[in-house]
Amino acid sequence: MKRALLSVSDKTGIVEFAKELASLGYEILSTGGTAKALRDNGIAVTNVSDVTGFPECLDGRVKTLHPMIHAGILAMRSNPEHMKQIKELGVEPIDIIAINLYPFKKTILKEGTTFEEAVENIDIGGPTMIRAAAKNHPDVAVIVDPADYAPIIEQLKNGGISLEAKKELALKVFEHTAAYDALIADYFRKQLGKSPFADNLTLTFEKVQTMRYGENPHQNAAFYKQIGHYEGTLAEAQQLSGKELSYNNINDTNGALDLLKEFEGKTAVVAVKHANPCGVGTGETVFEAYMNAYNADPVSIYGGIVAVNATVDAKTAEKMHEIFLEIVIAPDFTEEAVKILAAKPNLRIMKLPAIAKRNTPDMLDMKKVAGGLLVQELDCSLYGGELKCVTDRAPTAEEMKALDFGWTVVKHTKSNAIVLARENMTTGVGPGQTNRITALELAVKYAGDKAKGSVLASDAFFPFDDCVDAAHKAGITAIIQPGGSIRDEDSIKKCNEYGIAMVFTGQRHFKH
């Protein structure tokens, strides 16, 4: 008689699966709660303890860790010596294993879980059995996903489980146990207050969706979410309307959210295009903030991403509806606003209630490079310390508000970056240039007449005083930059010559 060992934490579909196996002539072995569930549904079950001749003990910590089980799993049917040995030992082969592990993830995500409770939900026997079965996959079908029950029954009814299917099932096992162990290691690392930069870094993420394509149509792609409570991140957003998110949508929206979170206590709107802010505005109302963001660059916002940190109302939605946007994401929308925006079937409307929740450095920033991975803390600070006015003229109170606004935006603009701003809106953004003077000239070009009277923020120091010359010609009145160049004094002298106020932050914000 063929034998199947079933022992699952997630009992979805297990009764139906066991009934089908029994009807196909399989003897069912089981343990604990699974055995009870099967018996309660009229299925004959052999206890694993009856096979091992050893009772379950240590509060269930030891049930299946026994040669009578593992020899039955690992014996290679094509190896005569293996089959001779298990016959002499009185071991019967096990042909199907259906196991899913103790719910460690579910346990640690519960509020108030203690370290001791988490440890008790680390499965030992389960991973050992499924790894053994996966190793011996030519002879043993091992199932860790309830979605595989029906396809396996179908194959059994049609001549048996193919070797290809068994390999696929084995792959799932090794992916499952790798993720399981990585999650445990990550939990222990955090509990012990260890650095996230482990000598051997193993990460585990869960797939949210397979994408139509990646950055370009010829590239395959998928979106994964980090396991844990990460409120305020895009993976937690609810899509109310519109097409499926694309790879570029997700990347751009993430950048918009990172910047939006900086405006704590202010109503703000961030427009992003190709991962760079193209218009940012604040205001007393959502409508005012949106109009400031829109008027900052009415050309570039077209086809962009708009992130809002307050409820979008009908009046604002009407203005948004006038142009083509890819995404509007906000903590909430009025019913009328949803109707207005949803009239454009391709516009993605995303609701993220905790949109203002700040990121923390331990969320980590990762960049894959060929043959490796760069990992760093997220850049969650704005200023490194006290600001230092280095010019004869100090900024006015109004200029200082504008400088703060510009510095906030330039932090989230690709380097080399220059942002021109007023108190409640950007006026020109020069992102991602190979030299700083070109970034400034681009920002001035985008700003047009709005450059005059604006202030300037630079993500890193001025290497030459040519930036001050260009700023003066554009009518810029104040500058904020990190300082730290060996030629800082040249820029300071130029500012004094032109009556431009300049502030050093002492901290740069490169973004690549």
C-alpha positions in Angstrom: 0.0 0.0 0.0 1.2 3.5 -0.8 1.6 5.9 2.2 1.1 9.6 2.6 2.1 11.7 5.6 0.0 14.7 6.2 0.8 17.2 9.0 -0.2 20.8 8.4 -0.6 24.1 10.3 -2.8 25.6 7.5 -5.5 23.0 7.1 -7.0 24.6 4.0 -8.1 21.7 1.7 -6.4 19.0 3.7 -9.6 17.0 4.4 -10.5 16.9 0.8 -7.0 16.0 -0.2 -6.9 13.1 2.3 -10.2 11.8 1.2 -9.0 11.7 -2.4 -5.8 9.9 -1.3 -7.7 7.4 0.7 -10.0 6.7 -2.3 -6.8 6.0 -4.3 -5.7 3.4 -1.8 -3.2 5.4 0.3 -2.6 4.8 4.0 -2.7 8.2 5.8 -0.1 8.9 8.5 -0.6 12.0 10.6 0.1 13.8 13.8 -1.7 16.0 16.4 -4.3 18.4 15.2 -4.2 17.2 11.6 -4.9 13.7 12.6 -7.9 14.9 14.7 -9.2 17.0 11.9 -9.1 14.0 9.5 -10.7 11.6 11.9 -13.4 14.1 12.7 -14.2 13.9 9.0 -14.4 10.1 8.9 -10.9 9.5 7.4 -8.9 6.5 8.8 -5.5 7.7 10.1 -2.4 6.0 11.4 -0.6 8.0 14.1 3.0 8.6 13.4 3.7 7.4 17.0 2.3 4.0 16.0 4.8 3.9 13.1 7.8 5.0 15.2 6.9 3.1 18.3 7.7 6.3 20.2 5.2 8.7 21.7 5.0 12.4 20.9 6.9 14.2 23.6 8.2 17.5 24.9 4.9 19.3 24.2 5.0 18.1 20.6 8.5 19.2 19.9 9.4 15.6 19.0 7.0 13.8 16.8 8.5 12.8 13.4 12.2 13.0 14.2 12.8 9.3 13.9 14.5 6.8 11.5 11.2 5.0 10.9 9.9 8.2 9.3 13.1 9.6 7.7 14.3 6.3 6.3 10.9 5.8 4.7 11.3 9.2 3.1 14.9 9.1 2.1 15.2 5.5 0.8 15.9 5.5 -3.0 13.6 3.1 -4.6 16.1 2.5 -7.5 18.8 1.5 -5.0 18.6 -2.2 -4.2 20.8 -1.8 -1.1 18.5 1.0 0.3 15.4 -1.2 -0.3 17.1 -4.2 1.4 18.1 -2.1 4.4 14.7 -0.7 5.1 13.1 -4.1 4.7 15.5 -5.5 7.3 14.7 -2.6 9.6 11.0 -2.9 9.1 10.7 0.5 7.5 7.9 1.1 5.0 8.4 3.8 2.3 6.5 7.1 2.4 5.4 8.3 -1.0 3.7 11.6 -0.5 4.4 14.3 2.1 2.0 17.2 2.7 3.4 19.6 5.3 3.3 23.3 5.9 5.3 24.8 8.8 4.5 26.3 12.1 3.2 29.9 11.4 6.3 31.8 12.5 5.5 34.8 10.3 2.0 35.0 11.5 3.2 34.8 15.1 5.8 37.5 14.9 3.4 39.9 13.1 0.9 39.6 15.9 0.9 42.6 18.3 2.3 41.7 21.7 4.1 38.5 20.7 6.9 37.6 23.1 10.3 36.3 22.1 9.4 33.0 23.8 6.2 32.6 21.8 8.1 33.3 18.6 10.7 30.7 19.4 8.0 28.1 20.1 6.7 28.7 16.6 10.0 27.7 14.9 9.3 24.4 13.2 12.0 21.7 13.4 10.5 18.4 12.3 8.5 19.9 9.4 11.5 21.5 7.6 13.5 18.3 8.2 10.9 16.1 6.6 10.1 18.3 3.6 13.8 18.9 2.9 14.4 15.1 3.0 11.4 14.5 0.7 12.6 17.2 -1.7 16.1 15.7 -1.8 14.5 12.3 -2.7 12.0 13.9 -5.1 12.3 11.2 -7.8 10.5 8.9 -5.3 8.6 11.2 -3.0 6.1 14.0 -3.9 6.3 16.8 -1.3 3.6 19.4 -1.0 3.9 22.7 1.0 1.3 24.7 -0.9 -2.5 23.8 -0.6 -2.9 25.0 -4.1 -1.0 22.0 -5.3 -3.4 19.4 -3.8 -5.9 19.3 -6.7 -3.2 19.2 -9.5 -1.5 16.3 -7.7 -4.7 14.3 -7.3 -5.4 14.9 -11.0 -2.0 13.5 -11.9 -2.5 10.5 -9.6 -5.8 9.7 -11.3 -4.1 9.8 -14.7 -1.2 7.4 -14.2 0.9 9.0 -11.5 2.9 12.1 -10.6 5.5 13.0 -13.3 9.1 13.6 -12.4 8.9 17.1 -13.7 6.0 17.8 -11.3 8.0 16.3 -8.4 11.0 18.6 -9.3 8.6 21.6 -9.3 7.3 20.6 -5.9 10.9 20.1 -4.6 11.8 23.6 -5.8 8.9 25.1 -3.8 10.2 23.3 -0.7 13.7 24.8 -0.9 12.3 28.3 -1.6 9.9 27.8 1.3 12.5 26.7 3.8 15.0 29.3 2.7 12.5 32.1 3.2 11.4 30.5 6.5 14.9 30.4 7.9 15.8 33.9 6.6 12.7 35.3 8.4 13.8 33.7 11.6 17.4 35.0 11.3 16.1 38.5 10.6 13.8 38.3 13.7 16.7 37.2 15.9 19.0 39.9 14.5 16.4 42.6 15.3 15.6 41.2 18.7 19.3 41.2 19.6 19.8 44.7 18.3 22.4 43.6 15.8 23.5 45.6 12.7 21.4 44.8 9.6 24.6 44.4 7.7 25.2 40.8 8.5 28.2 38.9 7.2 25.9 36.6 5.3 22.8 38.6 4.3 19.8 36.5 3.3 16.6 38.4 2.4 13.0 37.2 2.0 10.2 39.0 0.2 6.7 37.9 -0.9 5.5 38.4 -4.5 2.7 41.0 -4.8 2.3 40.7 -8.6 4.0 39.5 -11.8 4.3 42.6 -14.0 3.4 42.9 -17.7 7.0 44.0 -18.2 9.9 45.8 -16.5 11.4 49.2 -17.3 11.1 48.3 -20.9 8.7 45.9 -22.8 11.4 43.4 -23.5 12.2 42.9 -19.7 10.3 40.6 -17.4 9.6 41.8 -13.9 7.8 41.3 -10.6 7.0 43.3 -7.5 7.7 41.9 -4.1 6.9 43.2 -0.6 9.0 43.1 2.5 7.6 40.9 5.3 6.4 42.9 8.3 4.4 45.9 9.3 5.4 48.7 6.9 2.5 51.0 6.9 2.7 54.0 4.6 4.6 52.1 1.9 3.3 51.5 -1.6 2.9 47.7 -1.0 0.2 48.5 1.5 -1.9 50.7 -0.8 -5.3 49.8 -2.1 -6.0 50.4 -5.7 -9.5 51.9 -6.2 -9.5 52.2 -10.0 -7.4 52.1 -13.1 -4.9 49.8 -14.9 -2.5 47.5 -13.2 0.6 49.2 -11.8 3.7 49.0 -14.0 7.4 48.6 -12.9 8.0 52.3 -13.7 4.8 53.3 -11.9 6.0 51.6 -8.7 9.5 53.1 -8.9 8.2 56.6 -9.5 5.4 56.4 -6.9 7.9 55.2 -4.3 10.0 58.3 -5.0 6.9 60.5 -4.7 6.0 59.0 -1.3 9.6 59.4 0.0 9.4 63.1 -0.6 5.8 63.6 0.5 6.6 62.1 3.9 9.0 65.1 4.5 6.1 67.5 4.7 4.9 66.6 8.2 2.1 68.9 9.4 1.7 70.6 6.0 -0.8 69.9 3.2 1.5 68.9 0.3 1.3 67.6 -3.2 4.3 66.0 -5.0 4.4 65.5 -8.7 7.1 63.0 -10.0 8.2 62.2 -13.5 10.9 59.5 -14.2 11.7 59.2 -10.5 12.4 63.0 -10.1 10.1 65.6 -8.6 8.9 68.0 -11.3 6.5 70.0 -9.2 6.0 70.3 -5.4 3.5 72.5 -3.7 2.1 73.2 -0.2 -1.0 75.1 0.7 -3.8 75.8 3.1 -6.0 73.4 1.1 -5.4 70.4 -1.1 -6.5 72.4 -4.1 -4.0 75.2 -3.4 -1.2 72.7 -2.8 -2.1 70.9 -6.1 -2.2 74.1 -8.1 1.2 75.2 -6.7 2.6 71.8 -7.7 1.0 72.0 -11.1 2.0 75.6 -11.8 5.6 74.8 -10.9 5.9 72.9 -14.2 2.7 72.5 -16.2 4.5 70.7 -19.0 6.4 68.0 -17.0 3.6 67.0 -14.8 1.8 65.6 -17.8 1.9 61.8 -17.6 3.4 62.0 -14.1 2.6 60.6 -10.6 0.8 62.8 -8.1 1.0 62.1 -4.4 -1.1 63.9 -1.9 -1.0 63.8 2.0 -4.6 64.8 2.5 -8.0 63.8 1.3 -8.6 64.6 -2.4 -11.8 66.5 -2.9 -14.0 67.0 -5.9 -12.6 70.4 -6.8 -9.0 69.1 -6.8 -10.1 66.0 -8.7 -11.7 68.1 -11.4 -8.3 69.9 -12.0 -6.4 66.6 -12.0 -8.9 65.3 -14.5 -8.0 68.0 -17.0 -4.6 66.4 -17.8 -3.2 63.0 -18.3 -1.8 61.5 -15.1 -0.6 58.0 -14.5 -1.4 57.7 -10.7 -3.0 59.7 -8.0 -2.2 58.4 -4.5 -3.6 59.9 -1.3 -4.7 58.8 2.2 -8.3 59.1 1.0 -10.7 60.5 -1.6 -14.2 61.9 -1.3 -16.8 59.8 -3.1 -17.3 62.4 -5.7 -13.5 62.7 -6.3 -13.3 59.0 -7.0 -16.1 59.2 -9.6 -14.4 62.1 -11.3 -11.0 60.5 -11.5 -12.3 57.0 -12.3 -13.9 58.4 -15.4 -10.4 58.0 -16.9 -10.1 54.2 -16.9 -6.3 54.2 -17.3 -5.7 56.4 -14.3 -4.6 54.4 -11.2 -6.3 55.7 -8.1 -4.4 54.5 -5.0 -5.6 54.8 -1.4 -2.9 54.7 1.3 -4.3 55.8 4.7 -0.9 55.9 6.5 0.7 57.8 3.6 2.3 60.3 6.0 4.0 57.7 8.2 7.7 58.4 8.1 10.3 55.9 6.8 13.0 54.8 9.2 16.7 54.1 8.5 16.3 50.3 9.3 14.0 49.9 6.3 17.2 49.9 4.3 18.0 51.1 0.7 19.2 48.4 -1.6 20.6 48.6 -5.1 21.5 45.5 -7.1 24.8 45.7 -9.0 26.3 43.0 -11.3 27.5 40.3 -9.0 26.6 42.0 -5.8 24.2 44.1 -3.7 24.7 47.6 -2.2 22.8 48.0 1.1 22.6 51.2 3.2 20.3 52.8 5.7 17.6 55.0 4.2 18.4 58.7 4.2 15.9 59.8 6.8 17.6 63.0 8.1 17.2 66.4 6.5 19.8 68.5 8.3 23.0 67.2 9.8 23.1 69.9 12.5 22.7 73.6 12.9 22.6 75.7 9.7 25.4 78.2 9.2 25.1 81.4 7.4 28.4 82.1 5.7 27.7 85.4 3.9 27.5 89.0 5.1 23.8 89.0 4.5 21.6 86.5 6.3 18.4 85.1 4.7 15.2 86.9 5.5 12.5 84.9 7.3 10.7 84.4 4.0 13.8 83.3 2.2 14.6 80.9 5.1 11.2 79.2 4.6 11.8 78.9 0.9 15.4 77.5 1.5 13.9 74.9 3.8 11.4 73.9 1.1 14.0 73.7 -1.6 16.4 71.7 0.6 13.6 69.2 1.3 12.9 68.7 -2.4 16.5 68.6 -3.6 17.2 65.8 -1.1 14.9 63.6 -3.2 16.1 64.7 -6.6 18.7 62.7 -8.6 22.2 64.0 -8.4 23.7 66.4 -9.5 20.6 68.3 -8.5 19.5 71.9 -8.2 16.1 73.0 -7.1 14.7 76.5 -7.3 11.9 77.3 -4.9 9.7 79.7 -3.1 8.1 79.3 0.3 5.3 76.9 -0.9 6.3 75.6 -4.4 9.2 74.6 -6.6 9.9 76.9 -9.5 12.5 74.9 -11.3 14.1 71.5 -11.0 17.4 70.5 -12.6 18.0 66.8 -11.9 20.6 64.1 -12.7 23.2 66.1 -14.5 26.9 65.2 -14.9 28.0 68.7 -13.6 26.4 71.1 -11.3 26.4 74.2 -13.5 24.3 72.4 -16.1 21.9 71.2 -13.4 21.5 74.9 -12.4 21.1 76.1 -16.0 18.4 73.5 -16.5 16.5 74.5 -13.4 16.6 78.1 -14.4 15.4 77.1 -17.9 12.4 75.2 -16.4 11.7 78.1 -14.0 11.6 80.8 -16.7 10.3 84.1 -15.3 9.7 82.3 -11.9 13.5 82.1 -11.3 13.7 85.7 -10.4 13.1 86.0 -6.6 13.4 82.3 -6.0 16.0 80.6 -3.8 18.3 77.8 -4.8 19.1 74.5 -3.1 22.0 72.3 -4.2 22.3 68.6 -3.0 26.1 68.9 -2.8 28.7 71.7 -2.6 29.6 74.1 -5.4 33.0 73.1 -6.8 33.3 76.5 -8.5 31.8 80.0 -8.1 30.3 79.7 -11.6 27.0 78.5 -10.0 26.8 81.8 -8.0 27.3 83.8 -11.2 24.5 81.9 -12.9 22.2 82.3 -9.9 22.8 86.0 -9.8 22.0 86.3 -13.5 18.7 84.4 -12.9 17.7 86.7 -10.1 18.1 84.2 -7.3 18.3 85.8 -3.8 19.5 83.0 -1.5 21.3 79.7 -1.6 21.4 76.6 0.6 24.1 74.0 0.0 26.2 71.6 2.2 29.5 73.4 1.9 32.7 71.5 2.2 34.5 72.4 -1.1 38.1 73.5 -1.0 36.9 76.5 -3.0 34.0 77.4 -0.7 35.5 80.8 -0.1 35.3 81.6 -3.8 31.5 81.1 -3.7 31.1 83.0 -0.5 32.9 86.0 -1.9 30.8 85.9 -5.1 27.6 85.8 -2.9 28.8 88.8 -0.9 29.6 90.6 -4.1 26.0 90.1 -5.4 24.2 90.4 -2.0 23.1 86.8 -2.1 22.6 85.1 1.2 24.1 81.6 1.5 23.6 78.9 4.2 25.6 75.8 4.7 23.9 72.7 6.0 27.0 70.6 6.6 25.3 67.5 5.2 24.9 66.5 1.5 22.1 64.4 0.0 23.5 62.6 -3.0 20.8 60.4 -4.7 21.8 58.1 -7.5 
